[in-house]
Amino acid sequence: MYKVSFISDFINLCYPKLCAACHNTLVKNESAICTACIIHLPKTNYHLDTENPLNKIFWGRVPIEMVAAYYFFNKGNKVQKLLHELKYKGNKNVGEKIGVLFGYELLNSSHFSTIDFIMPVPLHPKKLKKRGYNQSEWFANGLSQSMNIPVSTTILYRNTDSATQTKKSRFNRWENVAEIFGVNTPELITNKHILLVDDVVTTGATIEACAKILKEHYAKISVVSIACA
């Protein structure tokens, strides 16, 4: 045991693990994000407020029980760095860590007390193969750990490889995702409360498209994301 610990300490000395947000060296018992960043990253607390701005995005568009994001996203802030590490640098542990942290907070909100499934927004198989993983699925896995709710990655699927959403207008984003999702085994979600998860919510076009197809099969939908713009 001592030998294993010595080897681990030696490796960490030569190749220190860094916080994905501030890039300071992680100390023992820290993973992915340092304690200081966990404390000081800009939380929204939207999960406690039914009239939060993110929830209002979907009013009149699609019936959703509750919408919340963990962090505020601003260009150049540490949350952007976290998302970049997760989405483009292969740092999957970032998504899982944030999911665990957010999951514990969601347990204190009555709005998320009846969730049956956690469901990440799916990637098209071509994009999944290219990237190697779905960043939203890692976030979902973290939520599952702390909330003790199963993750489903097979019921909701993406049947069209839509173009990137970056720099598209609100209407073009909606048009880009309006009919690209489908549902397998719809009987599994009838009258179930699904927690739909994504990395970032901006205009809400992707979430709206997912929610509409799920609600066609009589599911209740709540939504959480890592961040909102």
C-alpha positions in Angstrom: 0.0 0.0 0.0 2.8 2.4 0.9 4.6 1.6 -2.4 1.5 2.3 -4.4 1.0 5.6 -2.6 4.6 6.5 -3.2 4.4 5.8 -6.9 1.1 7.8 -7.1 2.7 10.8 -5.3 5.7 10.6 -7.6 3.6 10.6 -10.8 1.6 13.5 -9.4 4.8 15.4 -8.7 6.0 14.9 -12.3 2.6 15.3 -14.0 0.5 17.3 -11.6 -3.3 17.2 -12.0 -4.7 20.7 -12.7 -8.0 22.3 -11.9 -9.9 22.6 -15.2 -11.2 26.1 -14.2 -8.1 27.9 -12.8 -5.3 25.5 -13.8 -3.8 25.5 -10.3 -2.5 22.2 -9.0 -5.1 19.9 -7.4 -4.2 18.7 -3.9 -5.0 15.4 -2.4 -8.7 14.4 -2.5 -9.5 17.1 -5.1 -10.6 16.0 -8.6 -11.2 17.9 -11.8 -12.1 21.2 -10.0 -10.3 22.7 -7.0 -12.2 23.5 -3.8 -11.6 27.2 -4.2 -13.3 27.2 -7.6 -16.1 25.0 -6.4 -16.9 27.6 -3.8 -16.5 30.7 -6.0 -17.8 29.7 -9.4 -21.0 31.7 -10.3 -24.0 29.6 -9.3 -27.4 30.6 -10.6 -29.5 28.9 -7.8 -32.3 28.7 -10.5 -33.3 25.3 -9.2 -35.0 27.0 -6.2 -36.9 29.6 -8.3 -39.8 28.6 -10.6 -39.8 32.0 -12.2 -36.2 32.1 -13.0 -35.2 33.6 -16.4 -34.2 30.2 -17.9 -37.6 28.7 -17.0 -39.4 31.6 -18.7 -37.6 30.9 -22.0 -39.9 27.9 -22.6 -43.2 29.5 -21.4 -45.6 29.3 -24.3 -43.3 27.1 -26.3 -43.4 23.7 -24.7 -44.7 22.6 -21.2 -41.7 21.9 -19.0 -42.0 21.4 -15.2 -38.8 23.1 -14.2 -35.6 24.4 -15.9 -32.3 25.2 -14.1 -28.6 25.6 -14.8 -25.8 25.3 -12.3 -23.6 28.1 -13.4 -23.7 31.4 -15.3 -21.7 31.3 -18.5 -19.9 34.5 -19.6 -17.2 34.8 -22.3 -13.8 34.4 -20.7 -15.0 33.3 -17.3 -13.9 30.1 -15.5 -17.2 28.4 -16.5 -16.3 28.8 -20.1 -12.9 27.2 -19.4 -14.7 24.2 -17.7 -17.0 23.7 -20.7 -14.0 24.0 -23.1 -12.2 21.3 -21.2 -15.2 19.1 -21.2 -16.3 19.5 -24.8 -13.1 19.9 -26.7 -10.2 18.7 -24.5 -11.5 15.3 -23.6 -11.7 16.1 -19.9 -14.8 14.0 -19.2 -14.3 14.1 -15.5 -15.2 17.8 -15.5 -18.8 16.9 -16.5 -19.1 14.1 -14.0 -17.8 16.2 -11.2 -20.2 19.1 -11.9 -23.0 16.6 -12.2 -22.2 15.1 -8.7 -22.1 18.6 -7.2 -25.3 19.8 -8.8 -27.1 16.6 -8.1 -26.6 17.1 -4.4 -28.1 20.5 -4.6 -31.1 19.3 -6.7 -31.9 16.9 -3.9 -32.8 19.9 -1.8 -35.3 21.1 -4.4 -38.8 19.7 -4.4 -39.1 20.4 -8.1 -36.7 17.5 -8.8 -38.0 15.0 -6.2 -40.1 12.8 -8.6 -37.5 12.2 -11.4 -37.7 8.7 -12.9 -34.9 8.9 -15.6 -32.0 11.2 -16.3 -31.7 11.6 -20.1 -28.7 13.4 -21.8 -29.4 15.2 -25.1 -28.0 12.7 -27.6 -25.3 13.3 -30.2 -25.7 11.9 -33.7 -23.7 8.7 -34.1 -21.3 10.4 -36.5 -20.5 13.2 -34.1 -20.3 10.7 -31.2 -17.8 8.6 -33.1 -15.7 11.7 -34.0 -15.6 13.1 -30.4 -15.5 9.8 -28.7 -18.0 10.7 -26.0 -21.1 12.7 -25.3 -20.3 15.5 -22.8 -23.9 15.7 -21.6 -23.8 12.0 -20.8 -20.9 12.5 -18.4 -22.8 15.3 -16.7 -25.8 13.0 -16.5 -23.6 10.2 -15.0 -22.5 12.6 -12.2 -26.1 13.6 -11.5 -27.0 9.9 -11.3 -24.4 9.3 -8.7 -25.6 11.9 -6.3 -29.3 11.7 -7.0 -29.4 7.8 -7.2 -31.5 8.0 -10.4 -30.8 5.9 -13.5 -29.5 7.4 -16.8 -31.1 6.4 -20.1 -29.1 6.8 -23.2 -31.1 4.6 -25.6 -34.7 6.0 -25.5 -34.1 9.4 -27.0 -32.0 9.4 -30.2 -30.8 11.9 -32.8 -31.7 10.8 -36.3 -30.1 13.8 -38.2 -26.6 15.2 -37.9 -27.5 18.9 -37.6 -24.9 21.6 -38.3 -23.2 23.3 -35.4 -25.4 25.8 -33.5 -22.6 28.3 -33.0 -23.3 31.8 -34.4 -26.8 30.8 -35.6 -29.8 33.1 -35.0 -32.6 32.1 -32.6 -34.9 31.1 -35.5 -32.1 29.3 -37.4 -31.2 27.3 -34.2 -34.8 26.2 -33.8 -35.1 25.3 -37.5 -31.9 23.4 -37.3 -33.1 21.0 -34.6 -36.9 21.0 -35.1 -37.3 17.5 -36.4 -34.1 15.6 -35.7 -34.9 13.6 -32.6 -36.8 10.4 -32.2 -37.9 8.0 -29.4 -37.3 4.3 -29.0 -39.6 2.1 -26.8 -42.0 5.0 -26.0 -43.9 2.9 -23.6 -41.0 3.2 -21.1 -41.5 7.0 -20.7 -45.3 7.2 -20.6 -46.3 9.1 -17.5 -42.6 9.2 -16.4 -40.8 12.3 -15.2 -37.7 12.8 -17.2 -34.7 15.0 -16.3 -33.4 16.2 -19.7 -29.8 17.4 -19.4 -27.4 19.3 -21.7 -24.2 21.2 -21.2 -25.4 24.7 -22.1 -28.8 26.3 -22.7 -28.8 29.4 -24.8 -32.0 29.9 -27.0 -33.5 26.6 -25.8 -34.0 25.3 -29.4 -32.4 21.9 -28.8 -34.2 21.3 -25.5 -37.5 22.4 -27.0 -37.1 19.9 -29.8 -36.2 17.1 -27.4 -39.0 18.0 -25.0 -41.7 18.1 -27.7 -40.9 14.6 -29.0 -40.8 13.2 -25.5 -44.1 14.9 -24.6 -45.8 13.3 -27.6 -45.4 10.1 -25.6 -46.9 11.6 -22.4 -43.7 12.2 -20.5 -43.2 15.0 -18.0 -40.0 17.0 -18.6 -37.7 18.9 -16.4 -34.4 20.3 -17.6 -31.0 21.0 -16.1 -27.7 22.2 -17.7 -24.2 22.9 -16.6 -24.5 26.5 -17.6 -26.7 29.1 -19.2 -25.6 31.9 -21.4 
